[in-house]
Amino acid sequence: MSLKLRRLSYALGAEVCGIDVSRPMTEAAFGEIYRAFLAHGILLFRDQAITREQHIEFSRRFGELDRHDALPRDRHPDHPELLMVTNEPKPDGSPSDSRYTGRQWHSDMSFTMEPALGSLLRCIAVPEVGGDTLFANMYMAYDALSEGMKKLIAGLHGIHLSGTRKIANTETGIPRAEEQKRINPPVAQPVVRVHPETGRKALYIGEKVRRFDGMTEEESKPLIDYLVRHATRPEFVYRQHWRKNDVLVWDNRCTMHQALGDFDETRLRHMERTTVLGTPSGYVVANG
Ligand SMILES: O=C(O)CCC(=O)C(=O)O
């Protein structure tokens, strides 16, 4: 098989054309897809009218799947491998817990010691306009830094927090952020990560980083803000306009992303995500 790819932007991403991800695929055929994934950071498969089971099955080709113990509130009750990203109200009419998922720049599960290798997001419903997602190429962001800045950040670890959303837990009354903090204590991750498969260095930063280990928030903030601003310059970014039945897989080790929330919130936006477990990284910080 020779993959037909169409590049999505200057910075990253490719659309894989003419593939039905629900069809059986040989190791060799999947190998081509995986090599394209490593080369382009994100791959888009359009027009995939698949079931939840098929989404999970295709995702397993990329590796072992997370059962989302770190985000128990957002997983599907019958399919723990699926994380709901939806603004569809709960059966009792209360707002969805995951309606603001991903509204800041982040790399999935960076707040755990097994940050995600990849994520596969399936678009089930999207408003007529908006609901886009931005992705940034963190290899490019790292490469573009000065030698002085590369030296400065070489040994730094950023402390990543999980829950930054202020959504009340309606059952317990404990704010969701507090609940998340209890399940997921803060984890320090290297600011520069070597991609375990490509061997390339990538910036590993985002808006879940509160401070650098060994430094105060006040000292850390200007550099965190600078690095996030730098990494999200337009030349490093791709903007995904979702269509129903899009399946998009991204490499969390060399990209970060943000859901924009640029849509009418009375319109349904429903996405479902699988998360592929990555290699262990980071350490828990007691006083995060
Ligand atoms: O809903 C989106 O566009 C992105 C969701 C997200 O950030 C995530 O699942 O990590």
The ligand as a Tripos MOL2 file, in Angstrom:
@<TRIPOS>MOLECULE
LIG
   10     9     1     0     0
SMALL
NO_CHARGES

@<TRIPOS>ATOM
      1 O1        -12.4340   19.1160   21.9900 O.co2     1 LIG1
      2 C1        -11.3760   19.3540   21.4380 C.2       1 LIG1
      3 O2        -11.3030   19.9540   20.3930 O.co2     1 LIG1
      4 C2        -10.0950   18.9520   22.0820 C.3       1 LIG1
      5 C3        -10.3070   18.1910   23.3280 C.3       1 LIG1
      6 C4         -9.0470   18.0880   24.1130 C.2       1 LIG1
      7 O3         -8.3520   19.0410   24.3010 O.2       1 LIG1
      8 C5         -8.6470   16.8150   24.6270 C.2       1 LIG1
      9 O4         -9.3880   15.8320   24.4920 O.co2     1 LIG1
     10 O5         -7.5480   16.7540   25.2050 O.co2     1 LIG1
@<TRIPOS>BOND
     1     1     2 2
     2     2     3 1
     3     2     4 1
     4     4     5 1
     5     5     6 1
     6     6     7 2
     7     6     8 1
     8     8     9 2
     9     8    10 1
@<TRIPOS>SUBSTRUCTURE
     1 LIG1         1 GROUP 0 **** ****
